Amino acid sequence: MDVFSYFNYWVVVVLMMLGFFIVIARGNLVKKLIGLNIFQTSVFILYISIGNVSGGAAPILEEGVALYSNPLPHVLILTAIVVGIATTAVGLALVVRIHAAYDSVEESEILAQDEPC
């Protein structure tokens, strides 16, 4: 077994840890959205990597082809990408509204303004 044969999975792990770290460690709301997008991208790569069949052909009936790839994971990821873009747009709209209300996008400053006197 070669380490490079699992390259996709290493990329998934690194992107997942990076995105999770950004969400947890950063206080800026825009950076948190970027971290969520990186985490989401790692999940997309994971599902596409799992759906890949080595030596598989497109699911079109042809003579001499015995192994087919399943197109369902790829189709589901396309749908997830569209939902992710819509979620990011809503998140950015919320960040714009929060900035207008609190004049900041830093989580600590927003929480300090919300504390009772």
HUURQUI-V55989 format. One record per residue. N is the residue number from 1. RES is the residue in one small letter. SS is DSSP state (helix for helix, strand for strand, loop for the rest). NEAR is the number of other ideal C-beta (glycine too) atoms within 8 Angstrom. D_LAST is the distance of its C-alpha to the last C-alpha in Angstrom with 1 decimal. Layout:
n=N res=RES ss=SS near=NEAR d_last=D_LAST
n=N res=RES ss=SS near=NEAR d_last=D_LAST
This chain:
n=1 res=m ss=loop near=3 d_last=61.8
n=2 res=d ss=loop near=4 d_last=60.4
n=3 res=v ss=helix near=6 d_last=56.8
n=4 res=f ss=helix near=5 d_last=57.1
n=5 res=s ss=helix near=6 d_last=58.2
n=6 res=y ss=helix near=7 d_last=54.6
n=7 res=f ss=helix near=7 d_last=53.1
n=8 res=n ss=helix near=9 d_last=51.3
n=9 res=y ss=helix near=9 d_last=49.5
n=10 res=w ss=helix near=9 d_last=48.5
n=11 res=v ss=helix near=10 d_last=47.0
n=12 res=v ss=helix near=13 d_last=45.1
n=13 res=v ss=helix near=9 d_last=43.7
n=14 res=v ss=helix near=8 d_last=42.7
n=15 res=l ss=helix near=13 d_last=41.0
n=16 res=m ss=helix near=11 d_last=39.3
n=17 res=m ss=helix near=8 d_last=37.9
n=18 res=l ss=helix near=10 d_last=37.0
n=19 res=g ss=helix near=16 d_last=35.1
n=20 res=f ss=helix near=10 d_last=33.3
n=21 res=f ss=helix near=9 d_last=32.3
n=22 res=i ss=helix near=13 d_last=31.0
n=23 res=v ss=helix near=11 d_last=28.8
n=24 res=i ss=helix near=6 d_last=27.4
n=25 res=a ss=helix near=5 d_last=27.2
n=26 res=r ss=loop near=9 d_last=26.0
n=27 res=g ss=loop near=6 d_last=22.5
n=28 res=n ss=strand near=9 d_last=24.0
n=29 res=l ss=helix near=10 d_last=24.4
n=30 res=v ss=helix near=9 d_last=27.8
n=31 res=k ss=helix near=10 d_last=29.0
n=32 res=k ss=helix near=12 d_last=28.0
n=33 res=l ss=helix near=12 d_last=30.1
n=34 res=i ss=helix near=9 d_last=33.0
n=35 res=g ss=helix near=15 d_last=32.8
n=36 res=l ss=helix near=12 d_last=33.0
n=37 res=n ss=helix near=11 d_last=36.1
n=38 res=i ss=helix near=12 d_last=37.7
n=39 res=f ss=helix near=13 d_last=37.2
n=40 res=q ss=helix near=11 d_last=38.7
n=41 res=t ss=helix near=10 d_last=41.6
n=42 res=s ss=helix near=14 d_last=42.4
n=43 res=v ss=helix near=11 d_last=42.7
n=44 res=f ss=helix near=11 d_last=45.0
n=45 res=i ss=helix near=12 d_last=47.2
n=46 res=l ss=helix near=11 d_last=47.4
n=47 res=y ss=helix near=12 d_last=48.6
n=48 res=i ss=helix near=11 d_last=51.1
n=49 res=s ss=helix near=10 d_last=52.4
n=50 res=i ss=helix near=7 d_last=52.9
n=51 res=g ss=helix near=11 d_last=54.7
n=52 res=n ss=loop near=8 d_last=57.1
n=53 res=v ss=loop near=9 d_last=60.6
n=54 res=s ss=loop near=4 d_last=62.7
n=55 res=g ss=loop near=4 d_last=66.0
n=56 res=g ss=loop near=8 d_last=64.9
n=57 res=a ss=strand near=9 d_last=66.0
n=58 res=a ss=loop near=6 d_last=64.4
n=59 res=p ss=loop near=7 d_last=64.9
n=60 res=i ss=loop near=5 d_last=67.9
n=61 res=l ss=loop near=3 d_last=71.1
n=62 res=e ss=loop near=6 d_last=73.6
n=63 res=e ss=loop near=3 d_last=76.7
n=64 res=g ss=loop near=4 d_last=76.3
n=65 res=v ss=loop near=8 d_last=72.5
n=66 res=a ss=loop near=3 d_last=71.4
n=67 res=l ss=loop near=8 d_last=67.8
n=68 res=y ss=strand near=9 d_last=65.2
n=69 res=s ss=loop near=11 d_last=61.5
n=70 res=n ss=loop near=8 d_last=59.1
n=71 res=p ss=loop near=8 d_last=57.3
n=72 res=l ss=helix near=7 d_last=54.6
n=73 res=p ss=helix near=11 d_last=52.0
n=74 res=h ss=helix near=9 d_last=52.4
n=75 res=v ss=helix near=8 d_last=52.0
n=76 res=l ss=helix near=9 d_last=48.9
n=77 res=i ss=helix near=11 d_last=47.4
n=78 res=l ss=helix near=8 d_last=48.2
n=79 res=t ss=helix near=8 d_last=46.3
n=80 res=a ss=helix near=12 d_last=43.3
n=81 res=i ss=helix near=9 d_last=43.3
n=82 res=v ss=helix near=8 d_last=43.0
n=83 res=v ss=helix near=8 d_last=40.2
n=84 res=g ss=helix near=10 d_last=38.4
n=85 res=i ss=helix near=8 d_last=38.8
n=86 res=a ss=helix near=8 d_last=37.4
n=87 res=t ss=helix near=8 d_last=34.4
n=88 res=t ss=helix near=11 d_last=33.8
n=89 res=a ss=helix near=8 d_last=34.0
n=90 res=v ss=helix near=8 d_last=31.4
n=91 res=g ss=helix near=10 d_last=29.1
n=92 res=l ss=helix near=10 d_last=29.6
n=93 res=a ss=helix near=8 d_last=28.9
n=94 res=l ss=helix near=8 d_last=25.6
n=95 res=v ss=helix near=12 d_last=24.7
n=96 res=v ss=helix near=8 d_last=25.8
n=97 res=r ss=helix near=8 d_last=23.6
n=98 res=i ss=helix near=11 d_last=20.5
n=99 res=h ss=helix near=10 d_last=21.4
n=100 res=a ss=helix near=7 d_last=21.7
n=101 res=a ss=helix near=6 d_last=18.3
n=102 res=y ss=helix near=9 d_last=16.3
n=103 res=d ss=loop near=5 d_last=18.9
n=104 res=s ss=loop near=8 d_last=19.3
n=105 res=v ss=loop near=9 d_last=21.2
n=106 res=e ss=strand near=9 d_last=19.8
n=107 res=e ss=helix near=9 d_last=18.2
n=108 res=s ss=helix near=7 d_last=15.9
n=109 res=e ss=helix near=9 d_last=14.6
n=110 res=i ss=helix near=12 d_last=14.2
n=111 res=l ss=helix near=8 d_last=12.3
n=112 res=a ss=helix near=7 d_last=9.9
n=113 res=q ss=helix near=8 d_last=9.3
n=114 res=d ss=helix near=5 d_last=9.0
n=115 res=e ss=loop near=6 d_last=6.4
n=116 res=p ss=loop near=2 d_last=3.8
n=117 res=c ss=loop near=2 d_last=0.0
